[in-house]
Amino acid sequence: MESLTTLLKESVLNNTVEKWLIALGIAIAGTVALNILLGILGHTLAALERKWPGDIAQTLIRMFRGTKRYILFIIALYAGSTVLTLPNTLAAFLRYVAVIFAGIQIGVWASFLVTRLVSEYIVRTTGDEEAPSGTGIATLIARIVIWVFIVLLVLDNLGFNITTLVAGLGVGGIAVAMASQSVLADLFASLSILLDKPFKVGEFIIVGDMMGSVENIGLKTTRVRSLGGEQLVFSNADLLSSRIRNYRRMEERRVVFTIGVEYSTPYEKLKRIPGMIKDIILSVDHTRFDRSHFMNYGDFSLNVETVFYVLSSDYNLYADVRQEINLALFKKFEDEGIVFAFPSQTVYLAGDGKKSL
């Protein structure tokens, strides 16, 4: 017994063996305790999963499962080292290591939690079941903000004066923002497209005189596949400053067309033309008639204007309906002896009273 007591009182590197054993015990017990605490927390959250709204419990479970076990050991090892008498340099080094790794673990937790919350908010706001392609933009910004904050927090705990650093970051941030205005404009335009949803991937849009289906919404540009097959690339900022026509959101298509008949058309037949057109449109599926009127006297024709709706946004169906109406109208006019007008001029020659066409 005396030999054991003597051994414990032996000095090794300015600390007794007893102190080294206590430090080792604290490190081991601390590691075990932290792991047990994580397990208890996971089981508690699993039990609360059905009671909490949404998937909050599942998110927290996944967040704590991302805990790095070696970081827990480093923190417990630092706790054990506090009972030892160590050189100032070594003690400071162990403290720095513990603070840095603790900050890394907090950053991992916060990054996962914020990324998940931002993704869920965007999905809920936009109404998409799956996270939209631009979700990565918002989560990237969130993660950058988190890690900058963690770095500043760690430096502050390590004893550094971060006031000057924060001021420098502010000035540097302003300089970077001014130097990359176009990039930032496109980035925030991408976020606006993501949240406001003027269009989505797969929708058919028209921008100015260009049109096509949206293929990808990126950080800086949006890519559109035109009807001709080539890819159109739009800057996000320029795209949002333009007038965009989104045909996928269209529930029905309004159609206005005008036909002209010759001035020689008899009054009775001219009067019946709007009714003929109405009957033809009503006989075609997927249409809703609005109006048809003898609207004006043209340079070489009597013009009848008609308005109707195709009850679908499908362009192919619209083309089929127009074709069916045009063919039926051509056949009806042929049967009735009504002649479509075409550009012509009548020239009157003075002197002999005769006219020439």
Kinemage of the C-alpha trace (Angstrom):
@kinemage 1
@onewidth
@group {chain A} dominant
@subgroup {mainchain}
@vectorlist {calphas} color= white
{ca met a 1} P 0.000 0.000 0.000
{ca glu a 2} L 2.841 2.333 0.846
{ca ser a 3} L 4.463 1.552 -2.489
{ca leu a 4} L 1.232 2.494 -4.316
{ca thr a 5} L 1.006 5.735 -2.368
{ca thr a 6} L 4.619 6.448 -3.137
{ca leu a 7} L 4.001 5.760 -6.842
{ca leu a 8} L 1.044 8.124 -6.901
{ca lys a 9} L 3.162 10.831 -5.336
{ca glu a 10} L 5.897 10.429 -7.937
{ca ser a 11} L 6.343 13.526 -10.119
{ca val a 12} L 6.188 13.224 -13.893
{ca leu a 13} L 6.568 16.399 -15.964
{ca asn a 14} L 5.867 18.607 -12.933
{ca asn a 15} L 2.665 16.672 -12.058
{ca thr a 16} L 2.179 13.697 -9.758
{ca val a 17} L 1.047 10.389 -11.172
{ca glu a 18} L -2.153 10.871 -9.192
{ca lys a 19} L -2.918 14.086 -11.103
{ca trp a 20} L -2.184 12.404 -14.430
{ca leu a 21} L -4.591 9.586 -13.563
{ca ile a 22} L -7.259 12.093 -12.478
{ca ala a 23} L -6.833 13.999 -15.759
{ca leu a 24} L -7.093 10.784 -17.743
{ca gly a 25} L -10.177 9.738 -15.784
{ca ile a 26} L -11.842 13.110 -16.410
{ca ala a 27} L -11.089 12.817 -20.151
{ca ile a 28} L -12.485 9.278 -20.401
{ca ala a 29} L -15.477 9.926 -18.144
{ca gly a 30} L -16.226 13.193 -19.936
{ca thr a 31} L -16.160 11.510 -23.346
{ca val a 32} L -18.432 8.717 -22.145
{ca ala a 33} L -20.788 11.175 -20.425
{ca leu a 34} L -21.088 13.387 -23.511
{ca asn a 35} L -21.840 10.373 -25.725
{ca ile a 36} L -24.461 9.104 -23.245
{ca leu a 37} L -25.993 12.580 -23.139
{ca leu a 38} L -26.256 12.604 -26.945
{ca gly a 39} L -27.915 9.184 -26.886
{ca ile a 40} L -30.444 10.270 -24.254
{ca leu a 41} L -31.166 13.422 -26.225
{ca gly a 42} L -31.729 11.380 -29.395
{ca his a 43} L -34.172 8.995 -27.656
{ca thr a 44} L -36.020 11.942 -26.095
{ca leu a 45} L -36.415 13.671 -29.444
{ca ala a 46} L -37.559 10.403 -31.043
{ca ala a 47} L -40.266 10.111 -28.370
{ca leu a 48} L -41.384 13.706 -29.010
{ca glu a 49} L -41.368 13.328 -32.802
{ca arg a 50} L -45.112 12.660 -33.043
{ca lys a 51} L -46.025 15.501 -30.701
{ca trp a 52} L -44.017 18.267 -32.333
{ca pro a 53} L -45.319 19.973 -35.480
{ca gly a 54} L -43.768 19.155 -38.840
{ca asp a 55} L -40.475 17.306 -38.657
{ca ile a 56} L -38.754 19.487 -36.037
{ca ala a 57} L -37.761 16.497 -33.908
{ca gln a 58} L -36.416 14.620 -36.945
{ca thr a 59} L -34.361 17.667 -37.932
{ca leu a 60} L -32.851 17.941 -34.440
{ca ile a 61} L -32.130 14.191 -34.368
{ca arg a 62} L -30.262 14.407 -37.673
{ca met a 63} L -28.434 17.513 -36.453
{ca phe a 64} L -27.136 15.804 -33.287
{ca arg a 65} L -26.243 12.680 -35.241
{ca gly a 66} L -23.818 14.876 -37.146
{ca thr a 67} L -21.805 15.390 -33.949
{ca lys a 68} L -18.136 14.540 -34.405
{ca arg a 69} L -17.116 12.056 -31.691
{ca tyr a 70} L -13.475 13.074 -31.789
{ca ile a 71} L -14.475 16.651 -30.956
{ca leu a 72} L -16.203 15.400 -27.803
{ca phe a 73} L -12.973 13.613 -26.842
{ca ile a 74} L -10.907 16.775 -27.483
{ca ile a 75} L -13.225 18.833 -25.247
{ca ala a 76} L -13.125 16.183 -22.501
{ca leu a 77} L -9.337 15.964 -22.824
{ca tyr a 78} L -9.063 19.718 -22.338
{ca ala a 79} L -11.313 19.494 -19.267
{ca gly a 80} L -8.993 16.859 -17.836
{ca ser a 81} L -5.901 18.942 -18.573
{ca thr a 82} L -7.141 21.743 -16.328
{ca val a 83} L -6.194 19.764 -13.236
{ca leu a 84} L -2.586 19.555 -14.410
{ca thr a 85} L 0.182 22.077 -14.012
{ca leu a 86} L 1.294 22.639 -17.580
{ca pro a 87} L 3.593 25.159 -19.229
{ca asn a 88} L 1.729 28.280 -20.241
{ca thr a 89} L 2.400 27.641 -23.914
{ca leu a 90} L 1.031 24.085 -23.785
{ca ala a 91} L -1.984 25.096 -21.687
{ca ala a 92} L -2.783 27.896 -24.127
{ca phe a 93} L -2.354 25.515 -27.066
{ca leu a 94} L -4.793 22.973 -25.569
{ca arg a 95} L -7.276 25.743 -24.859
{ca tyr a 96} L -6.987 27.046 -28.421
{ca val a 97} L -7.512 23.561 -29.833
{ca ala a 98} L -10.586 22.969 -27.630
{ca val a 99} L -12.140 26.336 -28.520
{ca ile a 100} L -11.484 25.870 -32.253
{ca phe a 101} L -12.960 22.379 -32.390
{ca ala a 102} L -15.931 23.380 -30.227
{ca gly a 103} L -16.559 26.229 -32.667
{ca ile a 104} L -16.339 23.799 -35.587
{ca gln a 105} L -18.935 21.532 -33.959
{ca ile a 106} L -21.272 24.450 -33.236
{ca gly a 107} L -20.829 25.579 -36.834
{ca val a 108} L -21.702 22.113 -38.151
{ca trp a 109} L -24.861 22.036 -36.019
{ca ala a 110} L -25.908 25.569 -36.951
{ca ser a 111} L -25.112 25.070 -40.651
{ca phe a 112} L -27.226 21.914 -40.854
{ca leu a 113} L -30.116 23.443 -38.904
{ca val a 114} L -30.229 26.700 -40.872
{ca thr a 115} L -29.851 24.886 -44.219
{ca arg a 116} L -32.760 22.597 -43.350
{ca leu a 117} L -34.957 25.461 -42.112
{ca val a 118} L -34.214 27.627 -45.156
{ca ser a 119} L -34.970 24.726 -47.535
{ca glu a 120} L -38.254 23.948 -45.781
{ca tyr a 121} L -39.247 27.618 -45.783
{ca ile a 122} L -38.571 27.922 -49.518
{ca val a 123} L -40.494 24.709 -50.281
{ca arg a 124} L -43.412 25.914 -48.157
{ca thr a 125} L -43.331 29.407 -49.690
{ca thr a 126} L -43.112 28.263 -53.308
{ca gly a 127} L -45.520 25.340 -52.891
{ca asp a 128} L -43.123 22.833 -54.490
{ca glu a 129} L -42.972 19.341 -53.036
{ca glu a 130} L -39.291 19.173 -53.889
{ca ala a 131} L -36.771 21.842 -53.108
{ca pro a 132} L -36.407 24.128 -56.163
{ca ser a 133} L -33.128 24.217 -58.027
{ca gly a 134} L -32.255 27.651 -56.615
{ca thr a 135} L -32.498 26.525 -52.973
{ca gly a 136} L -28.725 26.012 -52.932
{ca ile a 137} L -28.269 29.760 -53.438
{ca ala a 138} L -30.087 30.671 -50.241
{ca thr a 139} L -28.485 27.902 -48.198
{ca leu a 140} L -25.011 28.863 -49.471
{ca ile a 141} L -25.490 32.449 -48.281
{ca ala a 142} L -26.835 31.203 -44.927
{ca arg a 143} L -23.837 28.893 -44.423
{ca ile a 144} L -21.358 31.666 -45.293
{ca val a 145} L -22.955 33.997 -42.739
{ca ile a 146} L -22.909 31.261 -40.073
{ca trp a 147} L -19.261 30.339 -40.584
{ca val a 148} L -18.128 33.981 -40.619
{ca phe a 149} L -19.940 34.461 -37.308
{ca ile a 150} L -18.393 31.244 -35.870
{ca val a 151} L -14.888 32.322 -36.902
{ca leu a 152} L -15.353 35.719 -35.252
{ca leu a 153} L -16.757 34.076 -32.117
{ca val a 154} L -13.801 31.666 -31.895
{ca leu a 155} L -11.264 34.459 -32.388
{ca asp a 156} L -12.965 36.514 -29.697
{ca asn a 157} L -12.810 33.583 -27.242
{ca leu a 158} L -9.150 33.072 -28.066
{ca gly a 159} L -8.435 36.622 -26.899
{ca phe a 160} L -8.074 38.374 -30.231
{ca asn a 161} L -9.399 41.889 -30.673
{ca ile a 162} L -11.976 41.397 -33.434
{ca thr a 163} L -13.170 45.022 -33.524
{ca thr a 164} L -10.564 45.970 -36.110
{ca leu a 165} L -11.223 42.755 -38.016
{ca val a 166} L -14.969 43.409 -38.132
{ca ala a 167} L -14.359 46.962 -39.327
{ca gly a 168} L -11.968 45.653 -41.977
{ca leu a 169} L -14.515 43.061 -43.099
{ca gly a 170} L -17.118 45.808 -43.371
{ca val a 171} L -14.919 48.000 -45.525
{ca gly a 172} L -13.751 45.016 -47.559
{ca gly a 173} L -17.334 43.870 -47.991
{ca ile a 174} L -18.335 47.273 -49.341
{ca ala a 175} L -15.393 47.249 -51.751
{ca val a 176} L -16.205 43.740 -52.962
{ca ala a 177} L -19.876 44.630 -53.334
{ca met a 178} L -19.050 47.691 -55.428
{ca ala a 179} L -16.622 45.723 -57.576
{ca ser a 180} L -19.102 42.928 -58.234
{ca gln a 181} L -22.386 44.792 -58.552
{ca ser a 182} L -23.481 42.894 -61.648
{ca val a 183} L -22.732 39.514 -60.061
{ca leu a 184} L -24.590 40.431 -56.868
{ca ala a 185} L -27.489 41.827 -58.902
{ca asp a 186} L -27.808 38.505 -60.727
{ca leu a 187} L -27.467 36.593 -57.447
{ca phe a 188} L -30.283 38.509 -55.756
{ca ala a 189} L -32.339 38.305 -58.939
{ca ser a 190} L -31.910 34.538 -58.763
{ca leu a 191} L -33.216 34.599 -55.188
{ca ser a 192} L -36.168 36.709 -56.338
{ca ile a 193} L -36.957 34.187 -59.058
{ca leu a 194} L -36.682 31.406 -56.493
{ca leu a 195} L -39.046 32.993 -53.979
{ca asp a 196} L -41.423 34.984 -56.187
{ca lys a 197} L -41.660 32.239 -58.860
{ca pro a 198} L -42.477 34.269 -62.011
{ca phe a 199} L -41.595 31.028 -63.830
{ca lys a 200} L -40.266 27.559 -63.050
{ca val a 201} L -38.142 24.990 -64.834
{ca gly a 202} L -40.143 23.400 -67.654
{ca glu a 203} L -42.463 26.365 -68.236
{ca phe a 204} L -42.768 28.096 -71.615
{ca ile a 205} L -41.984 31.820 -71.502
{ca ile a 206} L -41.619 34.695 -73.946
{ca val a 207} L -39.140 37.495 -73.240
{ca gly a 208} L -39.241 40.239 -75.843
{ca asp a 209} L -38.999 38.520 -79.221
{ca met a 210} L -37.410 35.346 -77.775
{ca met a 211} L -39.269 32.334 -76.454
{ca gly a 212} L -38.708 28.812 -75.200
{ca ser a 213} L -38.909 26.378 -72.269
{ca val a 214} L -36.942 27.118 -69.093
{ca glu a 215} L -34.182 24.507 -68.614
{ca asn a 216} L -32.188 25.805 -65.663
{ca ile a 217} L -32.227 28.701 -63.195
{ca gly a 218} L -28.670 29.305 -62.017
{ca leu a 219} L -26.831 31.743 -59.768
{ca lys a 220} L -26.129 34.238 -62.561
{ca thr a 221} L -28.076 33.109 -65.626
{ca thr a 222} L -31.255 31.348 -66.681
{ca arg a 223} L -31.116 28.979 -69.651
{ca val a 224} L -34.045 28.615 -72.034
{ca arg a 225} L -34.408 26.094 -74.870
{ca ser a 226} L -35.968 27.837 -77.872
{ca leu a 227} L -38.400 26.308 -80.346
{ca gly a 228} L -35.602 26.213 -82.905
{ca gly a 229} L -33.490 24.049 -80.613
{ca glu a 230} L -30.767 26.526 -79.657
{ca gln a 231} L -30.162 27.480 -76.022
{ca leu a 232} L -30.918 31.046 -74.960
{ca val a 233} L -28.969 32.389 -71.963
{ca phe a 234} L -30.451 35.310 -70.011
{ca ser a 235} L -28.825 37.275 -67.203
{ca asn a 236} L -31.099 36.945 -64.160
{ca ala a 237} L -31.083 40.687 -63.489
{ca asp a 238} L -31.919 41.507 -67.127
{ca leu a 239} L -34.593 38.819 -67.133
{ca leu a 240} L -36.419 40.263 -64.128
{ca ser a 241} L -36.245 43.767 -65.589
{ca ser a 242} L -37.991 42.509 -68.746
{ca arg a 243} L -41.661 41.777 -69.354
{ca ile a 244} L -42.092 38.012 -69.197
{ca arg a 245} L -45.068 36.161 -70.627
{ca asn a 246} L -45.535 32.776 -68.955
{ca tyr a 247} L -47.749 30.534 -71.080
{ca arg a 248} L -47.754 27.596 -68.646
{ca arg a 249} L -49.826 29.626 -66.180
{ca met a 250} L -52.409 30.389 -68.870
{ca glu a 251} L -55.665 28.491 -68.247
{ca glu a 252} L -57.248 29.452 -71.578
{ca arg a 253} L -56.120 31.203 -74.738
{ca arg a 254} L -57.977 34.234 -76.134
{ca val a 255} L -58.093 34.305 -79.929
{ca val a 256} L -58.955 37.349 -82.039
{ca phe a 257} L -59.119 37.090 -85.812
{ca thr a 258} L -60.504 39.183 -88.638
{ca ile a 259} L -61.725 38.037 -92.024
{ca gly a 260} L -62.559 40.245 -94.978
{ca val a 261} L -65.142 39.650 -97.685
{ca glu a 262} L -65.577 41.482 -100.968
{ca tyr a 263} L -67.592 44.702 -101.198
{ca ser a 264} L -69.829 42.932 -103.708
{ca thr a 265} L -71.158 40.620 -100.967
{ca pro a 266} L -74.999 40.970 -100.760
{ca tyr a 267} L -76.411 42.618 -97.636
{ca glu a 268} L -78.319 39.530 -96.459
{ca lys a 269} L -75.267 37.294 -96.686
{ca leu a 270} L -73.071 39.896 -94.950
{ca lys a 271} L -75.594 40.098 -92.129
{ca arg a 272} L -75.497 36.299 -91.648
{ca ile a 273} L -71.696 35.968 -91.533
{ca pro a 274} L -71.284 36.623 -87.742
{ca gly a 275} L -73.928 33.958 -87.020
{ca met a 276} L -72.189 31.459 -89.337
{ca ile a 277} L -68.909 31.996 -87.534
{ca lys a 278} L -70.588 31.599 -84.143
{ca asp a 279} L -72.199 28.300 -85.134
{ca ile a 280} L -68.855 26.964 -86.433
{ca ile a 281} L -66.977 27.890 -83.246
{ca leu a 282} L -69.667 26.401 -81.006
{ca ser a 283} L -69.474 23.131 -82.944
{ca val a 284} L -65.745 22.736 -82.159
{ca asp a 285} L -64.685 21.135 -78.859
{ca his a 286} L -62.566 23.014 -76.292
{ca thr a 287} L -63.843 26.439 -77.363
{ca arg a 288} L -65.922 29.217 -75.819
{ca phe a 289} L -67.473 31.788 -78.144
{ca asp a 290} L -67.318 35.445 -77.149
{ca arg a 291} L -68.452 37.661 -80.051
{ca ser a 292} L -68.437 38.220 -83.810
{ca his a 293} L -69.287 41.551 -85.516
{ca phe a 294} L -69.106 43.282 -88.862
{ca met a 295} L -66.537 45.693 -87.477
{ca asn a 296} L -65.388 48.111 -90.200
{ca tyr a 297} L -64.926 48.994 -93.848
{ca gly a 298} L -61.401 48.224 -94.974
{ca asp a 299} L -59.500 49.513 -97.973
{ca phe a 300} L -60.543 46.538 -100.074
{ca ser a 301} L -62.805 44.435 -97.797
{ca leu a 302} L -65.713 44.357 -95.386
{ca asn a 303} L -64.123 43.191 -92.128
{ca val a 304} L -65.732 40.867 -89.597
{ca glu a 305} L -63.928 40.581 -86.236
{ca thr a 306} L -64.390 37.505 -84.037
{ca val a 307} L -63.253 36.679 -80.509
{ca phe a 308} L -63.302 33.227 -78.902
{ca tyr a 309} L -61.361 31.216 -76.316
{ca val a 310} L -59.505 27.924 -76.540
{ca leu a 311} L -60.026 26.241 -73.162
{ca ser a 312} L -56.441 25.045 -72.777
{ca ser a 313} L -52.905 26.417 -72.754
{ca asp a 314} L -51.675 23.592 -75.022
{ca tyr a 315} L -50.371 25.167 -78.217
{ca asn a 316} L -50.904 22.018 -80.285
{ca leu a 317} L -54.572 21.927 -79.246
{ca tyr a 318} L -54.862 25.619 -80.085
{ca ala a 319} L -53.428 24.961 -83.559
{ca asp a 320} L -55.830 22.038 -84.106
{ca val a 321} L -58.820 24.183 -83.098
{ca arg a 322} L -57.775 27.046 -85.379
{ca gln a 323} L -57.337 24.644 -88.275
{ca glu a 324} L -60.739 23.035 -87.745
{ca ile a 325} L -62.454 26.431 -87.568
{ca asn a 326} L -60.629 27.755 -90.652
{ca leu a 327} L -61.506 24.694 -92.745
{ca ala a 328} L -65.145 24.793 -91.641
{ca leu a 329} L -65.319 28.516 -92.390
{ca phe a 330} L -63.779 28.036 -95.839
{ca lys a 331} L -66.307 25.277 -96.635
{ca lys a 332} L -69.229 27.343 -95.367
{ca phe a 333} L -68.277 30.394 -97.434
{ca glu a 334} L -67.791 28.177 -100.491
{ca asp a 335} L -71.285 26.713 -100.051
{ca glu a 336} L -72.813 30.158 -99.525
{ca gly a 337} L -70.977 31.766 -102.415
{ca ile a 338} L -69.232 34.283 -100.204
{ca val a 339} L -65.852 35.377 -101.553
{ca phe a 340} L -62.891 36.225 -99.316
{ca ala a 341} L -61.372 39.595 -100.156
{ca phe a 342} L -57.750 40.015 -101.142
{ca pro a 343} L -55.712 43.210 -101.705
{ca ser a 344} L -56.778 44.859 -104.964
{ca gln a 345} L -57.112 48.296 -106.562
{ca thr a 346} L -59.633 49.753 -108.969
{ca val a 347} L -58.277 52.295 -111.473
{ca tyr a 348} L -60.659 54.732 -113.135
{ca leu a 349} L -59.516 56.232 -116.490
{ca ala a 350} L -60.775 59.705 -117.192
{ca gly a 351} L -62.035 60.731 -120.646
{ca asp a 352} L -64.037 57.861 -122.049
{ca gly a 353} L -66.222 57.072 -119.009
{ca lys a 354} L -64.976 53.515 -118.920
{ca lys a 355} L -63.286 51.910 -115.958
{ca ser a 356} L -60.540 49.380 -115.867
{ca leu a 357} L -59.700 46.978 -113.025
